[in-house]
Amino acid sequence: MALEVINKTFPAMIGGSADLTGSNLTRTSTMTPVTKHDYSGDYIYYGIREHGMAAVMNGLYLHGGFCPYGGTFLAFADYCRCSIRLSALMGLPVIYVMTHDSIGLGEDGPTHQPVEQIASLRAMPNVNVFRPADAVETAEAWECAVMNKDTPSILCLSRQDLPALRIRHTSDNLTAHGAYVLRETDGARDITLIATGSEVEIAINAAAELDSIGINAAVVSAPCFELFENQSAEYRAQVLGSAPRIGIEAAVKQGCEAILGENSAFIGMTGFGASAPASQLYEKFNITVAETINAVHELI
């Protein structure tokens, strides 16, 4: 949906996918494919060639005149890693669309379910890793990626349907701040729940239940750790607060320590996923509202 707007607005956009167009949804309605007989198109079917796709996108940007993006599953980011690293090293604002970003992929099983990829990509210098929570954050992440001049962007997008959480209009691109308070408390905070992507919904639902039993829980959505690090110390302190913190992300904890601090807990993955419907997997791996509430009781 975001790309339908972007591709009609920026004629320099050239998209593609590593044989996953129907799943990544990177081809929009007006795009035409590039073929060996016709180079005038704006969409490339790369085949099952993640490394080749990522390398070609670097070349397209270096050539000039193009804003390239390409899609694959987040679990297959490892096949792109050398070229992503070169994007970062050369300061090329190439856009990587990495969908199916968690155990929410479900029945495809642990080979297709990323758990360590987000942390490993966040560890790479000069890369902005976005994990938006809903359609609004996704559009904002795209704006950040398209407008950037010297940093590649990775959009980690969920497979499963997600509710609209940003129902209040703001003229400010909040994703550009890296993290922001999505739900503030009426009084002093007792706990701050920090989540990304599909797990922000869990944090919102947990905060509502905690409110019903007299516990003030704020919710921070943190779609881009790198952009949050670039904010002023005053802004970061205002967003994170001084209350204990709980991180919620369907991935490994590595890289979250700085944003969580010492008096904290983490709800996420410690191993690989499994093959089952998404709802069953979130229960199996204790990434739930109930587990969040239990963690709150242990902290405060």
C-alpha positions in Angstrom: 0.0 0.0 0.0 2.8 2.4 0.8 4.7 1.5 -2.4 1.6 2.3 -4.5 1.9 5.9 -3.4 5.7 6.0 -3.5 6.2 4.5 -6.9 3.7 6.9 -8.5 5.5 9.8 -6.8 9.1 9.0 -7.4 9.8 7.9 -11.0 13.4 6.9 -10.0 12.1 3.9 -8.0 13.1 0.5 -9.4 11.9 -2.5 -7.5 12.4 -6.3 -7.5 12.3 -9.5 -5.6 14.3 -12.6 -5.3 11.6 -14.9 -6.6 9.2 -13.9 -3.8 7.1 -11.1 -5.5 3.8 -12.7 -4.5 4.9 -12.9 -0.9 7.0 -9.7 -0.6 4.4 -7.6 -2.4 7.1 -5.4 -3.8 5.5 -5.0 -7.3 2.8 -2.4 -7.5 0.0 -2.0 -10.1 1.7 0.3 -12.6 5.2 -1.4 -12.6 6.4 -3.3 -15.7 9.1 -5.9 -15.7 12.6 -5.5 -17.1 13.3 -8.3 -19.6 16.2 -9.3 -21.8 14.3 -7.8 -24.8 13.0 -4.6 -23.0 15.0 -2.6 -20.5 12.4 0.1 -20.1 10.6 -1.5 -17.2 10.9 -0.7 -13.5 10.6 -4.1 -11.9 13.3 -6.9 -11.9 12.5 -10.5 -11.4 15.9 -11.6 -10.0 15.1 -15.3 -9.5 16.3 -17.1 -6.4 19.4 -14.9 -6.2 19.4 -12.8 -3.0 23.2 -12.1 -3.2 22.9 -11.2 -6.9 19.9 -8.9 -6.3 21.6 -7.0 -3.5 24.8 -6.6 -5.6 22.8 -5.4 -8.6 21.0 -2.8 -6.4 24.3 -1.4 -5.3 25.3 -1.1 -9.0 22.1 0.6 -9.9 22.6 3.2 -7.3 26.2 3.8 -8.2 25.2 4.2 -11.9 22.9 7.1 -10.9 19.3 8.0 -11.6 17.8 5.1 -9.7 16.4 4.5 -6.2 16.5 0.7 -6.0 14.7 -1.6 -3.6 14.4 -5.4 -3.5 12.6 -8.0 -1.4 13.1 -11.3 0.1 12.3 -13.1 3.4 14.2 -11.7 6.5 15.6 -15.2 7.2 17.4 -14.9 3.8 19.1 -11.6 4.7 22.2 -13.7 5.3 22.5 -14.4 1.6 22.6 -10.6 1.0 24.9 -9.8 3.9 28.1 -9.1 1.9 26.3 -6.7 -0.4 24.4 -5.1 2.4 27.8 -4.5 4.1 29.1 -2.9 1.0 26.0 -0.7 0.8 26.8 0.5 4.3 30.5 0.8 3.6 30.0 2.9 0.4 27.1 4.9 1.9 24.5 3.9 -0.6 20.9 4.4 0.4 19.7 1.1 -1.1 16.4 -0.2 0.4 16.1 -3.9 1.4 12.5 -5.1 2.0 12.8 -8.1 4.3 9.3 -9.6 4.9 8.1 -12.5 7.0 10.1 -11.1 9.9 9.4 -13.5 12.8 8.0 -16.8 14.0 4.7 -15.3 12.8 5.6 -16.9 9.5 4.1 -20.0 11.0 3.9 -23.3 9.1 7.1 -22.7 7.0 9.0 -23.6 10.1 12.3 -22.5 11.7 14.3 -22.5 8.4 12.2 -19.6 7.3 11.6 -17.9 10.7 14.3 -15.3 11.5 15.4 -15.0 15.1 19.0 -13.7 15.0 18.9 -11.7 11.8 17.5 -8.5 13.3 20.2 -8.4 15.9 23.0 -9.2 13.4 21.8 -6.4 11.0 21.5 -3.9 13.8 25.2 -4.7 14.6 26.3 -3.5 11.2 27.5 0.1 11.1 25.7 2.6 9.0 22.5 0.6 8.5 19.0 1.7 9.6 16.9 -1.4 10.5 13.2 -0.6 10.7 10.6 -2.9 12.2 7.3 -1.0 11.9 4.2 -1.9 14.0 1.5 -1.0 11.6 0.7 0.6 8.2 1.4 4.2 9.5 4.9 3.3 10.8 5.5 1.4 7.6 4.7 4.4 5.5 6.9 6.5 7.8 9.8 4.0 7.5 9.5 4.2 3.7 9.7 8.0 3.9 12.9 7.7 6.0 14.4 5.2 3.6 13.6 7.1 0.4 14.8 10.5 1.8 18.0 9.1 3.2 21.2 10.1 1.2 24.0 7.9 2.6 22.6 5.0 4.7 21.0 1.8 3.5 17.6 0.9 5.0 16.3 -2.6 5.9 12.5 -2.8 6.3 11.6 -5.8 8.5 7.9 -6.3 7.7 5.4 -8.8 9.3 3.6 -11.5 7.4 0.5 -11.6 9.6 -2.2 -8.9 9.6 -1.7 -6.2 12.2 -4.1 -3.7 13.6 -3.8 0.1 13.1 -2.2 1.3 16.3 -1.4 4.9 15.3 -5.0 6.1 15.0 -4.2 9.6 16.2 -2.9 11.8 13.3 0.5 13.6 13.8 2.2 15.9 11.3 5.5 14.6 12.6 7.1 11.4 11.3 7.5 9.7 14.6 9.4 6.7 13.1 12.1 9.2 12.2 12.8 9.6 15.9 13.5 5.9 16.2 11.3 5.4 19.2 8.4 7.3 20.7 5.7 7.0 23.4 2.7 5.4 21.8 0.7 5.1 25.1 1.5 7.3 28.1 0.2 6.9 31.6 -2.1 9.2 33.4 0.2 9.3 36.5 3.7 8.3 37.1 4.9 5.3 35.3 5.2 2.0 37.1 6.6 0.1 34.1 7.6 0.9 30.5 6.9 -1.7 27.8 9.2 -1.3 24.8 8.3 -3.3 21.7 8.8 -3.4 17.9 6.8 -4.6 15.0 4.0 -7.1 15.6 4.8 -7.2 19.3 3.7 -3.6 19.8 0.1 -4.9 19.8 1.0 -7.3 22.7 2.4 -4.4 24.6 -0.7 -2.3 24.0 -3.0 -5.1 25.2 -0.8 -5.8 28.2 -0.8 -2.1 29.2 -4.6 -2.1 29.1 -4.9 -5.1 31.3 -2.3 -3.7 33.7 -4.2 -0.4 33.9 -7.3 -2.3 34.9 -5.5 -3.6 38.0 -4.0 -0.2 38.9 -0.5 -0.5 37.3 0.5 2.4 35.1 2.2 1.0 32.0 3.5 3.2 29.2 4.1 1.7 25.8 7.1 2.7 23.6 7.2 1.7 20.0 10.8 1.5 18.8 10.8 0.9 15.1 14.5 1.9 14.5 17.1 1.6 17.2 19.7 3.4 15.1 17.6 6.6 14.6 16.8 6.6 18.3 20.5 6.5 19.2 20.8 9.7 17.1 18.3 11.6 19.2 19.3 14.0 22.1 19.9 12.6 25.5 16.9 14.6 26.7 14.5 13.0 24.2 15.7 9.5 24.9 15.3 10.0 28.6 11.8 11.4 28.1 10.8 8.4 26.0 12.3 5.7 28.1 11.4 7.2 31.5 12.9 6.0 34.9 10.5 3.1 35.6 11.6 -0.5 35.0 11.5 -1.6 31.4 10.3 -4.7 29.6 11.3 -5.4 26.0 9.1 -7.4 23.7 10.4 -8.7 20.4 10.0 -12.0 18.6 13.7 -12.3 18.2 16.8 -12.7 20.3 17.7 -10.2 22.9 21.2 -9.2 21.6 21.4 -5.5 20.9 18.4 -4.6 23.1 20.5 -4.2 26.2 21.2 -0.5 25.8 17.6 0.5 25.3 16.4 -1.7 28.2 18.9 -0.8 30.9 19.7 -2.7 34.0 16.3 -2.9 35.8 14.6 -4.7 33.0 13.3 -8.0 31.5 13.0 -9.3 27.9 10.3 -11.3 26.3 11.4 -12.9 23.1 13.3 -15.8 21.5 16.2 -17.8 23.0 16.3 -20.4 20.2 14.9 -21.3 16.8 11.3 -21.3 16.0 9.0 -24.2 15.0 6.3 -25.2 12.5 2.8 -24.3 13.6 0.2 -21.5 13.2 1.5 -18.1 14.4 -0.9 -17.9 17.3 0.3 -21.3 18.6 3.9 -20.3 18.3 3.5 -17.1 20.2 2.0 -19.2 23.0 4.7 -21.8 22.8 7.5 -19.3 23.1 5.7 -17.2 25.8 5.5 -14.0 23.8 2.1 -13.1 25.1 0.2 -10.6 27.1 0.1 -13.0 30.1 3.8 -13.4 30.1 4.3 -9.7 29.9 2.1 -9.2 32.9 4.0 -11.9 34.8 7.2 -10.1 34.0 5.8 -6.8 35.3 4.8 -8.4 38.6 8.4 -9.8 39.0 9.9 -6.4 38.4 7.8 -4.1 40.5 
